[in-house]
């Protein structure tokens, strides 16, 4: 009997992966809003958002950024993947978190960090109402059950859309600790949640993003809650790995309950590892 109940607990705490039908959508910029000096929210709209689904807080869509001066290119999704027209410049593709989707209005909000001259940052910085853009996905979602004693959410500003979503989705009975690295105090955002959450901001204050140990050292210094935890870490690839190693090797976290994603790679503009 004890083994049966132990099995049920493990099953209830196992993340569930859901696959979605992959669809490509041609959308229009409806609004552009500055959230912080370095964070821009772009609202995309269009009837093609009908049926859009994103149940996981760490979901990602693929955005197809056209070459400068060119119209959006809508690829064809076939059995061998995406096929692009031979007579048009191929767009550059990047992964982004769907921040908020409003089914009633067929609008999708996506947050962009303005951090350089890569294709995504450059497009967002000059995006205008009425401009067209192509997105694809999400191809799938990872659903994390609300059965853990507490949740750790850690990352830099690229993880803020996912961390914000998770905090908003957690029930009032949940407990969470969020540790978020940003450039400075001006980059802090007002985060809402019904959960019992401790939100800790870490300021780089001139330190190079992706080339510091500020996030790791802050987590190392914390007196974390007891009990079973699901941890989500998303930042520069090497930093996410370092935080994961600390949690598993030094804190004794269950490695199956620690998700460490490399949302970008230092030295590579707008790069994303698969996640």
NUKEKOL-311601 format. One line per field, with one value per residue: z negated, x negated, y of N, C-alpha, C in turn; residue number from 1. Coordinates in steps of 0.05 Angstrom, whole numbers, plus 5000, padded with zeros to 4 digits. Example, Ala and Ser with C-alpha at 12.3 -4.5 7.8 and 13.67 -1.06 7.14 Angstrom:
% residues 2
npz [4844;4858]
npx [4736;4743]
npy [4886;4955]
capz [4844;4857]
capx [4754;4727]
capy [4910;4979]
cpz [4844;4843]
cpx [4736;4742]
cpy [4934;5001]
voro [1;2]
END
This chain:
% residues 275
npz [5000;4983;5023;5067;5055;5056;5110;5133;5115;5142;5195;5196;5190;5235;5291;5348;5416;5472;5538;5594;5652;5704;5728;5775;5773;5800;5775;5748;5723;5669;5625;5591;5533;5483;5431;5392;5391;5423;5440;5484;5503;5551;5583;5619;5671;5703;5745;5754;5706;5683;5648;5626;5577;5513;5461;5425;5382;5398;5452;5521;5579;5648;5681;5743;5770;5819;5870;5869;5898;5928;5943;5898;5898;5911;5895;5920;5888;5889;5897;5890;5858;5853;5912;5952;5998;6057;6082;6047;5993;5939;5876;5809;5751;5686;5618;5574;5513;5507;5478;5460;5481;5511;5522;5534;5563;5601;5595;5582;5536;5535;5504;5513;5502;5507;5529;5564;5631;5658;5700;5676;5633;5663;5698;5661;5638;5677;5692;5718;5713;5751;5780;5809;5787;5781;5744;5712;5681;5610;5611;5572;5501;5434;5377;5311;5251;5196;5148;5117;5059;5060;5105;5146;5183;5228;5262;5317;5349;5397;5383;5356;5380;5378;5323;5301;5322;5296;5242;5243;5254;5213;5158;5100;5057;5066;5058;5072;5095;5127;5164;5197;5246;5269;5308;5277;5224;5251;5287;5261;5254;5241;5212;5210;5168;5137;5104;5047;5049;5053;5080;5110;5131;5171;5186;5240;5248;5284;5292;5339;5377;5375;5364;5311;5241;5210;5204;5190;5142;5110;5104;5079;5030;5006;4957;4968;4974;4940;4963;5022;5085;5147;5195;5239;5284;5325;5368;5391;5424;5397;5346;5329;5327;5287;5242;5239;5228;5177;5148;5152;5139;5092;5061;5061;5094;5131;5192;5234;5226;5237;5283;5328;5372;5429;5450;5481;5514;5495;5532;5580;5621;5603;5597;5585;5547;5559;5524]
npx [4983;4961;4923;4957;4981;4935;4921;4965;4956;4908;4926;4964;4931;4902;4878;4918;4916;4945;4965;4975;5013;4974;4974;4971;4973;4994;4988;5007;4978;5007;5000;4948;4910;4871;4843;4802;4740;4709;4743;4792;4859;4896;4956;4990;5037;5094;5138;5118;5099;5139;5155;5104;5060;5031;5013;4971;4925;4873;4874;4855;4857;4839;4811;4809;4765;4762;4713;4681;4719;4750;4811;4852;4839;4876;4867;4875;4903;4884;4877;4823;4807;4798;4806;4777;4789;4750;4737;4736;4707;4685;4718;4695;4698;4724;4736;4790;4825;4895;4926;4977;5040;5100;5157;5208;5201;5166;5110;5040;4989;4921;4858;4798;4729;4688;4627;4585;4560;4582;4626;4678;4681;4670;4714;4758;4747;4758;4810;4874;4943;4988;4950;4928;4917;4891;4908;4895;4921;4939;4903;4908;4922;4900;4927;4929;4944;4986;4969;4924;4884;4861;4838;4783;4762;4718;4676;4653;4669;4689;4718;4761;4814;4833;4826;4860;4909;4914;4917;4965;5000;4998;5032;5067;5052;5001;4928;4873;4807;4775;4720;4689;4648;4630;4613;4611;4643;4684;4702;4735;4798;4868;4895;4948;4984;5022;5001;4960;4907;4837;4801;4741;4696;4639;4588;4547;4517;4479;4445;4427;4477;4491;4439;4424;4429;4472;4527;4521;4491;4527;4569;4540;4532;4582;4631;4666;4734;4759;4776;4805;4786;4799;4757;4745;4701;4675;4633;4572;4536;4491;4495;4545;4535;4496;4526;4562;4528;4510;4559;4572;4525;4505;4548;4582;4627;4677;4658;4693;4732;4714;4710;4668;4656;4622;4630;4603;4540;4477;4443;4467;4512;4579;4587;4615;4617;4645;4706]
npy [4976;5025;5032;5040;5090;5122;5117;5143;5195;5208;5205;5246;5289;5291;5326;5342;5332;5364;5359;5402;5419;5443;5508;5561;5632;5693;5756;5821;5880;5909;5942;5978;5979;6009;5976;5976;6014;5979;5940;5919;5914;5882;5879;5832;5818;5787;5749;5699;5681;5653;5596;5591;5566;5563;5533;5527;5559;5566;5561;5569;5609;5612;5665;5697;5737;5785;5801;5865;5916;5882;5845;5805;5735;5678;5615;5547;5493;5429;5356;5350;5391;5462;5500;5549;5604;5606;5653;5695;5732;5693;5692;5708;5667;5665;5645;5660;5676;5669;5721;5741;5717;5736;5708;5727;5773;5759;5771;5775;5782;5798;5801;5838;5841;5896;5895;5900;5895;5852;5811;5805;5843;5889;5890;5895;5944;5980;5969;5982;6001;5964;5937;5875;5808;5741;5684;5620;5560;5552;5490;5453;5440;5443;5420;5437;5408;5431;5409;5411;5428;5478;5529;5547;5601;5626;5671;5714;5778;5758;5715;5736;5742;5687;5675;5714;5697;5647;5661;5689;5649;5612;5581;5608;5577;5562;5566;5607;5625;5675;5694;5745;5770;5833;5892;5940;5978;6005;5968;5933;5901;5906;5852;5806;5762;5709;5673;5656;5691;5705;5755;5769;5816;5822;5865;5882;5928;5952;5908;5857;5827;5758;5745;5740;5722;5735;5720;5665;5670;5698;5661;5620;5643;5645;5626;5575;5550;5490;5424;5391;5416;5448;5471;5525;5550;5601;5632;5662;5610;5583;5603;5585;5530;5529;5546;5504;5461;5475;5472;5418;5388;5411;5428;5386;5379;5345;5323;5313;5348;5398;5447;5473;5523;5547;5607;5642;5653;5674;5723;5711;5740;5748;5693;5628;5570;5504;5496]
capz [5000;4982;5050;5084;5051;5066;5139;5140;5111;5164;5219;5194;5192;5260;5312;5371;5442;5490;5565;5608;5682;5712;5747;5781;5773;5808;5757;5751;5699;5661;5606;5581;5507;5468;5403;5378;5411;5440;5446;5502;5507;5577;5585;5646;5674;5729;5744;5755;5679;5676;5641;5613;5550;5499;5433;5409;5378;5411;5480;5539;5607;5665;5696;5768;5775;5847;5874;5869;5924;5942;5931;5884;5914;5899;5905;5922;5870;5902;5882;5885;5843;5865;5938;5958;6026;6066;6094;6027;5971;5917;5851;5786;5733;5658;5600;5554;5496;5509;5452;5455;5504;5506;5542;5541;5582;5619;5592;5568;5527;5534;5493;5525;5489;5526;5518;5584;5659;5671;5715;5659;5620;5683;5707;5640;5633;5698;5699;5719;5716;5779;5792;5810;5778;5782;5721;5713;5655;5599;5619;5549;5475;5410;5355;5285;5232;5172;5126;5102;5034;5067;5132;5149;5209;5229;5289;5323;5361;5419;5370;5343;5389;5368;5294;5295;5327;5276;5217;5246;5257;5189;5141;5074;5038;5073;5047;5093;5091;5153;5164;5224;5251;5289;5311;5254;5211;5271;5302;5245;5263;5221;5217;5195;5162;5114;5088;5027;5065;5047;5106;5104;5155;5171;5205;5250;5243;5300;5298;5365;5377;5385;5357;5282;5224;5191;5199;5175;5115;5094;5097;5059;5003;4996;4940;4984;4959;4939;4979;5050;5101;5176;5201;5267;5288;5353;5371;5409;5421;5377;5319;5322;5320;5261;5221;5237;5214;5149;5135;5152;5127;5065;5046;5061;5109;5150;5219;5252;5219;5243;5311;5333;5401;5440;5467;5500;5512;5494;5556;5604;5620;5603;5600;5566;5548;5558;5497]
capx [5000;4944;4911;4978;4984;4911;4923;4984;4943;4889;4941;4976;4911;4887;4886;4931;4911;4967;4958;4996;5010;4957;4987;4958;4993;4985;5001;5002;4972;5030;4991;4921;4910;4846;4848;4780;4723;4698;4763;4813;4881;4909;4982;4995;5065;5103;5157;5104;5094;5160;5145;5078;5061;5005;5019;4947;4913;4847;4877;4843;4864;4817;4818;4794;4758;4754;4690;4688;4730;4766;4837;4851;4839;4891;4857;4894;4897;4888;4868;4794;4803;4805;4795;4778;4787;4722;4733;4738;4688;4695;4719;4681;4718;4717;4757;4799;4847;4921;4930;5006;5057;5128;5173;5232;5194;5145;5086;5018;4968;4894;4839;4772;4707;4672;4600;4564;4568;4591;4651;4702;4679;4673;4742;4775;4741;4770;4836;4895;4970;4994;4929;4934;4896;4899;4900;4902;4922;4920;4904;4915;4922;4893;4946;4918;4967;4986;4968;4899;4885;4855;4827;4761;4761;4694;4667;4648;4692;4701;4737;4782;4841;4840;4829;4884;4932;4916;4927;4994;5016;4997;5055;5061;5041;4973;4907;4853;4785;4766;4695;4689;4626;4635;4591;4611;4669;4704;4712;4754;4826;4889;4904;4973;4989;5038;4985;4943;4882;4815;4789;4715;4684;4610;4580;4519;4505;4455;4432;4435;4498;4481;4411;4421;4440;4490;4551;4513;4483;4551;4583;4524;4534;4609;4641;4689;4754;4758;4796;4800;4787;4794;4741;4743;4679;4672;4616;4550;4533;4472;4505;4567;4522;4483;4546;4573;4508;4511;4583;4572;4501;4500;4573;4595;4651;4682;4651;4716;4750;4699;4709;4649;4656;4605;4646;4586;4512;4460;4428;4483;4535;4606;4587;4630;4614;4671;4717]
capy [5000;5048;5035;5051;5118;5134;5118;5164;5221;5213;5210;5272;5310;5289;5345;5329;5345;5363;5367;5417;5421;5466;5526;5587;5653;5720;5774;5849;5895;5926;5962;5976;5993;6007;5967;5988;6025;5959;5919;5929;5895;5884;5865;5822;5813;5777;5727;5674;5672;5635;5569;5592;5555;5563;5528;5525;5585;5567;5556;5588;5611;5620;5689;5698;5765;5789;5818;5893;5926;5861;5838;5779;5711;5657;5589;5525;5471;5403;5332;5352;5415;5488;5506;5577;5610;5610;5679;5715;5728;5677;5706;5697;5657;5666;5635;5679;5667;5683;5732;5740;5713;5743;5694;5742;5794;5748;5787;5761;5801;5787;5820;5838;5856;5912;5891;5900;5899;5828;5814;5808;5869;5910;5891;5905;5972;5997;5959;6002;5991;5957;5921;5847;5789;5713;5667;5592;5547;5533;5462;5436;5453;5427;5428;5431;5406;5448;5390;5414;5444;5505;5532;5566;5613;5642;5678;5742;5791;5742;5696;5750;5734;5661;5677;5729;5680;5627;5674;5696;5624;5596;5586;5622;5558;5556;5582;5610;5643;5684;5709;5755;5788;5853;5911;5958;5980;6014;5945;5917;5902;5900;5825;5800;5734;5702;5655;5668;5693;5723;5763;5781;5828;5824;5885;5880;5955;5955;5882;5847;5806;5732;5742;5745;5701;5748;5703;5642;5677;5705;5636;5605;5656;5644;5605;5567;5534;5461;5409;5385;5440;5447;5495;5534;5570;5608;5655;5654;5581;5574;5611;5566;5505;5532;5546;5477;5444;5482;5462;5388;5377;5422;5431;5360;5380;5324;5333;5311;5371;5422;5454;5495;5529;5568;5625;5656;5645;5698;5727;5705;5758;5737;5664;5612;5541;5491;5493]
cpz [5000;5010;5069;5081;5060;5096;5147;5137;5133;5190;5218;5196;5217;5280;5336;5396;5460;5517;5578;5638;5688;5733;5750;5784;5782;5792;5761;5724;5692;5641;5598;5555;5493;5440;5384;5399;5431;5447;5461;5505;5533;5577;5614;5648;5701;5725;5744;5727;5668;5671;5629;5585;5538;5469;5415;5406;5392;5441;5497;5567;5623;5682;5720;5775;5803;5849;5877;5897;5939;5927;5916;5904;5899;5910;5907;5904;5883;5886;5875;5870;5859;5892;5944;5988;6034;6075;6074;6005;5948;5890;5829;5765;5704;5641;5579;5538;5503;5481;5444;5481;5496;5528;5551;5562;5603;5619;5575;5561;5524;5524;5505;5507;5511;5517;5540;5612;5673;5685;5699;5646;5640;5693;5687;5636;5653;5706;5697;5722;5745;5792;5789;5800;5777;5756;5726;5685;5636;5609;5596;5523;5454;5387;5329;5264;5208;5147;5110;5078;5040;5094;5132;5178;5210;5258;5293;5337;5384;5408;5358;5353;5378;5338;5287;5300;5305;5250;5219;5246;5231;5171;5114;5054;5044;5060;5069;5084;5120;5150;5192;5227;5274;5289;5287;5244;5231;5287;5286;5255;5240;5228;5199;5191;5138;5095;5066;5039;5054;5073;5100;5130;5151;5193;5214;5246;5258;5307;5324;5362;5389;5378;5328;5267;5204;5184;5183;5146;5097;5086;5076;5031;4991;4977;4952;4967;4960;4957;5008;5067;5130;5182;5231;5268;5317;5354;5392;5403;5399;5349;5310;5313;5292;5238;5217;5222;5184;5135;5132;5135;5098;5048;5044;5075;5127;5178;5238;5248;5222;5273;5315;5363;5407;5459;5487;5495;5514;5520;5582;5602;5623;5606;5578;5569;5549;5529;5498]
cpx [4983;4931;4931;4980;4959;4911;4942;4972;4924;4904;4952;4956;4894;4896;4898;4926;4936;4958;4981;4991;4994;4971;4970;4979;4980;5002;4993;4997;4995;5021;4962;4919;4883;4853;4828;4762;4712;4717;4786;4834;4895;4934;4987;5025;5071;5121;5143;5095;5117;5149;5117;5080;5032;5010;4995;4933;4886;4849;4861;4854;4839;4827;4798;4789;4748;4728;4698;4697;4746;4792;4834;4853;4854;4882;4880;4885;4904;4877;4838;4787;4811;4791;4799;4776;4758;4716;4735;4718;4700;4696;4702;4702;4707;4741;4764;4823;4873;4928;4959;5021;5086;5144;5197;5226;5174;5120;5065;4997;4942;4875;4811;4752;4691;4643;4579;4576;4575;4617;4676;4703;4683;4701;4760;4771;4754;4798;4857;4922;4976;4974;4936;4910;4908;4890;4908;4903;4941;4924;4912;4913;4913;4910;4934;4940;4963;4984;4942;4903;4879;4841;4805;4761;4737;4686;4660;4672;4705;4720;4761;4810;4850;4844;4854;4909;4936;4927;4956;5011;5017;5021;5047;5049;5011;4953;4885;4831;4775;4741;4689;4666;4633;4612;4588;4639;4691;4716;4731;4782;4844;4901;4928;4975;5007;5023;4970;4915;4863;4801;4764;4703;4654;4602;4551;4504;4478;4440;4443;4456;4485;4452;4406;4434;4460;4514;4543;4506;4507;4566;4567;4527;4562;4614;4667;4708;4748;4779;4788;4805;4784;4780;4741;4722;4677;4655;4595;4543;4515;4481;4527;4555;4509;4503;4558;4554;4508;4535;4582;4549;4498;4525;4589;4622;4653;4678;4674;4736;4736;4697;4690;4647;4636;4620;4629;4557;4494;4443;4442;4508;4561;4607;4603;4622;4642;4681;4747]
cpy [5025;5054;5048;5081;5134;5138;5140;5192;5228;5219;5238;5295;5308;5310;5330;5345;5342;5373;5382;5415;5446;5482;5551;5608;5680;5740;5803;5862;5913;5948;5957;5992;5988;5999;5978;6000;6005;5937;5931;5907;5902;5867;5858;5814;5801;5753;5700;5665;5655;5607;5568;5582;5555;5559;5527;5552;5588;5560;5576;5586;5618;5644;5691;5728;5769;5805;5847;5902;5906;5855;5811;5756;5689;5630;5569;5502;5445;5380;5334;5378;5440;5490;5535;5583;5616;5638;5702;5710;5713;5692;5693;5690;5657;5656;5656;5667;5682;5694;5731;5736;5719;5730;5710;5763;5784;5766;5771;5781;5786;5808;5816;5853;5870;5912;5890;5903;5873;5831;5818;5835;5892;5913;5904;5935;5991;5989;5981;5988;5987;5939;5891;5830;5761;5699;5638;5580;5560;5504;5444;5452;5433;5438;5418;5430;5424;5431;5392;5432;5473;5505;5553;5575;5631;5647;5707;5754;5775;5722;5709;5744;5707;5662;5692;5712;5660;5638;5680;5671;5608;5602;5599;5603;5552;5575;5583;5630;5650;5702;5718;5775;5807;5874;5929;5961;5989;5991;5927;5922;5895;5873;5819;5770;5731;5684;5671;5668;5713;5730;5779;5790;5830;5843;5882;5906;5957;5929;5872;5825;5780;5727;5750;5722;5712;5731;5679;5649;5685;5680;5620;5617;5654;5621;5596;5550;5504;5449;5405;5410;5433;5473;5500;5555;5575;5634;5648;5625;5572;5581;5592;5539;5506;5532;5518;5459;5450;5470;5431;5378;5387;5425;5405;5360;5355;5334;5332;5334;5397;5426;5478;5499;5551;5585;5641;5647;5671;5699;5721;5721;5743;5707;5651;5583;5529;5489;5490]
voro [1;2;3;4;5;6;7;8;9;10;11;12;13;14;15;16;17;18;19;20;21;22;23;24;25;26;27;28;29;30;31;32;33;34;35;36;37;38;39;40;41;42;43;44;45;46;47;48;49;50;51;52;53;54;55;56;57;58;59;60;61;62;63;64;65;66;67;68;69;70;71;72;73;74;75;76;77;78;79;80;81;82;83;84;85;86;87;88;89;90;91;92;93;94;95;96;97;98;99;100;101;102;103;104;105;106;107;108;109;110;111;112;113;114;115;116;117;118;119;120;121;122;123;124;125;126;127;128;129;130;131;132;133;134;135;136;137;138;139;140;141;142;143;144;145;146;147;148;149;150;151;152;153;154;155;156;157;158;159;160;161;162;163;164;165;166;167;168;169;170;171;172;173;174;175;176;177;178;179;180;181;182;183;184;185;186;187;188;189;190;191;192;193;194;195;196;197;198;199;200;201;202;203;204;205;206;207;208;209;210;211;212;213;214;215;216;217;218;219;220;221;222;223;224;225;226;227;228;229;230;231;232;233;234;235;236;237;238;239;240;241;242;243;244;245;246;247;248;249;250;251;252;253;254;255;256;257;258;259;260;261;262;263;264;265;266;267;268;269;270;271;272;273;274;275]
END
